[in-house]
Amino acid sequence: MVPSMPAVFTIPANRAFADALAAGLIALTKDEPLGLARATLFVPSNRAGKAISDAFVRRAEGGLLLPRLIAVGDPNLDERLGGLFDPLLAEPVPPAIDPVERQFILARLVSEARALAGEPIEGAEAVRLAADLARTIDELTIEGVTTADLAGAVDNPDLSDHWRRALSVLEAVADRWPGELAKRGQIDMADRRNRLLRGLGQRWRDAPPARLVVAAGISSGAPAVAELLHVIARLPLGMVVLPGVEASGPEAEWDALGPFAREDGVAPRRSIETHPQFQMKLLLDRLGVARGEVQRWRWGGRRDAAAVRARAIANAMAPAEFTDKWATLPNAERRLSGVRAIELANPAEEAQAIAIALRGAIETPGRTAALVTPDRALARRVAAHLKRWDIVADDSAGTPLSLTPAGTLLLGIAEAAAERFAPVPLLALLKHPLVMKGDERLDWLEGARALDVALRGPRPAPGLGGVTAFLLDGDRHTAWKRKAALGFWGDARKLLEPLERAFSNPSSPHPFVSSEVETRGLGAGERVSTSLDTNGTLGGYLAALREAATALTGDAAWAGPDGRAAADMIAELEAAAPLGPERFDPAGLVPMLRGFMDANAVRPPQGGHPRVSIWGLLEARLQQADLMVLGGLNEGVWPTLPSPDPWLAPRIRAELGLPGLERRIGLSAHDFAMALGAKQVIVTRARRDARAPTIASRFWLRLEAMTGGMTRDPALRSWAGALDRTPEVPPARRPAPVPPVADRPKEIAVTKLDRLKADPYAFYADAMLKLYPLDAVDADPTAAWRGTAVHAVLEAWMKEDAADPEQLLPRARAMLDAMAAHPVMRALWEPRLLEAIGQFADFFRDMKREGRRPLVAEVKGTAAISGVTLKGTVDRIDRLPDGGLAIVDYKTGTPPKGKQVAAGYAMQLGLLGLIAERGGFEDVDGVPAAFEYWSLARDIKTGLLGYTSSPVGGRNGIDPADFMPLAASTFAEAVEKWLLGLEPFTAKLHPEHAPYGDFDQLMRLDEWYGRGQ
């Protein structure tokens, strides 16, 4: 017997849905011992089924047999229904195609269609577009849109060229897609669900089941789902229980939501798809049920809020054109008793306050608490804060595979190979916590750190061979660093060579520099081939990743929940890769892998604390805790802004009858409204994130506007601040260590005198503590590095080219060709360098004509002066026509001025002259008479790059003959105070002459500098 009216119920937002449903079904079947066990309960998802199952368990006081719980969207619905309903259909439904295989086939079709259209794309981009295309095809399938409908949309004259091209590709792929499925004997998963749902609905129309059938918590308005619910609502023993239908609000507001039909070719009024009730109204329309026919569920859930809460939520979420009623609402209908708000400065404070609230809630025995947020970063922060109290939250949303150790390892391998083992990704890979995990880990890390130190500075040449060449032939000043890393690099390179061979794809836009490299010093001169063996295919690259992960970690890469998930993902991708685009650029491998990993959540095998949960929006549906914390209420977070559809323009979506992109905002609004109905609720937001100030969520602003200001919770914010507040620490004093005279250095370099006088503490840290700053890894060429490179060019020119001016520019060009600097850096520096070097060549030609000739270049010298050893390296010494010596120092920037010399600084040339005068440089004799800086900077007088200057003579007021005596007296005074005396090594004694801040952090400069002024 068909019921006179459809059995459609709603559980309002102020009731705990799962508990109220369980209470009602138990009450309805209490007279029949097996009534509940024989019932079939359709739920929106497997996770919702677990929530409802838990609610039944909480009420199973004397034992209970649960109903059959089936997710309405399960692609294997026929298997879940079991033999009870066999045969479901007259003909079996073909199996659904695997989602990964489907994406790769679509990627190939997209790649081929784009190539035919004259717009070829790279393989990884095709895979990314295929993911969006798969979602679009599912929407078309769910809504019953055909290829013919697409063809009509392409002919729309108002469509822009961009959308017309995208739609043409979509149409071409849609035409070929059914044939691809037919060849495999498979169908789309959405199509399979539609067939199963419609088949089940038809069977129950013909033969209604003689047992209770309930559809609960389903809010999807998809046609096939609505058709099944239409049947269930009219079964003799069927009922549909919907979540949070606003059954008693003003009729005008309900009618304003839409959807609206097109009339006489006129575009219909736009539906309010962002409203939380729009999806429920759409579903009721498709069920053929008026809102007045929806009955309120009679049973409660024991943790319900007052009924007035549901009315207040409905008023807060009213359509924009009806919000003027807020000014006249009775206080009872806009009061949110039990809802508190916390607005904090930043996400760190927000996470701290939420963690305190969750911990405080579970202090009461039996009380439950949950954080609901779409912000996974906030969820991870809260989980980390809870661990300080040994509370492991049950985070049902899991962790993306890309953030787990196994996921980051695979991404690190792919990035290192794709970037041809550039220093940053190479070192990140070698230091990964899974690499050489076990007894060998400590020795491996020591070697990786040595390599880290050796690779500091500008990038070496690409590939493993480039790193080897850098370690063998690099700058002589860093030879000790490179020697320490060579042994480790030999072992590491052997593990990485198969990966390099696999990624050395000659057809790639980024091939490795050489096809064969020599491993000098690493294996008795054996040569390692880097020939191509993957043929540039995705499957080959994935196999290489898998083998490299095993070689670097053993079984550690595939152990644990994340390792098993990574292994399954790589196996799926490898199996599906031959179905995708034929050629694949290694540079696209990292973003492609990250996309698959982000969609793959890893959950621990066991849950966390039984009374503390962290839920995403999907996980929170139909669930409530005693305390609900709704976190991250900022625009763009909750609700999340909809992702654009690259295939269908919004206007075309509307014309085809597809849901608008903003409908997801309506679903988020419904989730928010249901969660806001809990008995105790805290809503939180941060006023700024890591980048900029934030905008409060539209939901937050509605609650504030309707209530006139939500009730604040100052205690939580205060506790969050107090938890990490430290007692006031007295600021550091200006450091001035006074080591014993016997421990003070008895030698000093000519370049360190200025540091000793201007910043004695920096000299102390350098000379006594033996500290030195490290360059950044893969750094852009700095002025110091460029100066070293120019020095090397000029030294080689002096020693190997006999100072022939005609050979200087070719040497400079050869040095530039060997650089591994960023192209932009080279483009900026190369013309400046060549112009300045050209000027130097002209200077040398003039010198040659005048009879001046170079003697030595880059030679070390020492001399005992004032009781200590003075040492230095001179860039060049020339013999003047009169027999005297010229001391020359090269500068990439502006050389010191005479004012600095007059102030007692910039004595480097004078000190080098003292060493030369005392015979401290081998094969050099004579008296220095000239002191010159040769600078690559721009001469302010001539405007040319490259000039010479002297710190003495001319208008400087210091006679060249007095320069060395002045240097000697200045040197003796400093030595007597700091090296032979007990003068403290005071920090920043003369900061105007101490421009370098290498040790500012060590001396805690910011804590004391300027404090006494």
Buried (B, 14 or more C-beta within 10 A) or exposed (E): EEEEEBBBBBBBBBBBBBBBBBBBBBEBBEEEEEBBBBBBBBBBBEBBBBBBBEBBEBBEEEEBEBBBBBBBBBBBBBEBBEEEBEEBBEEEBBBBBBBBBBBBBBBBBBBBBBEEEEEEBBBBBBBBBBBBBBBBBBBBBBBEBEBEBBBEBBEBEEBEEEBBBBBBBBBBBBBBBEEBBEEBEBBBBBBBBBBBBBBBBBBBBEEBBEBBBBBBBBBBBBBBBBBBBBBBBBBEBBBBBBBBBBBBBBEEBBEBBBBEEEEEEEEEEEBBBBBBBBBBBBBBBBBEBEBEBBBEBEBBBBBBBBEBBBBBBBBBBBBEEBBEBBEEBEEEBBBBEBBBBBBBEBBBBBBBBBBBBBBBBBEEEEBBBBBBBBBBBBBBBBBEBBEEEEBBBBBBBBBBBBBBBBBBBBBBBBBBBBBBBBBBBBBBBBBBEBBBBEEEEEEBBEBBBBBBBBBBBBBBBBBBBBBBBBBBEBBEEBEEBBBBBBEBBBEBBBBBBBBBBBBBBEEBEEBBBBEEBBBBBBEEEEEBEBEBBBEBBBBBBBBBBBBBBEBBBBEBBBBBBBBBBBBEBBEBBBBBBEBBBEBBBBBBBBBBBBBBBBEBBBBBEEEBBEBBBBBBBBBBBBBBBBBBBBBBBBBEBBBBEBEEBBBBBBBBBBBBEBBBBBBBBBBBBBBBBBBBBBBBBBBBBBBEBEEEEBBBBBBBEBBBEBBEEBEEBEBBBEBBBEEEEEEEEEEEEBBBBEEEEEEBBEEBBBBBBBBBBBBBBBBBBBBBEEEEEEBEBBBBBBEEBBBBBBBBBBBBBBEEBEBBBEBBBEBBBEBBEEBBBBEEBBEEBBEBBBBBBBBBBEBBEEBBEEEBEBBBBBBEBBBEBBEBBBBBBBBBBBBBEEEBBBBBBBBBEEBBEBEBBBBBBBBBBBBBBBBBBBEBBEEBEBEBBBBBBBBBBBBEEEEEBBBBBBBBBEEBEBEBEEBBEBBBEBBBEBBBBBBBEEBBBBBBBBBEBBEEBBBBEBBBBEEBBEEEE
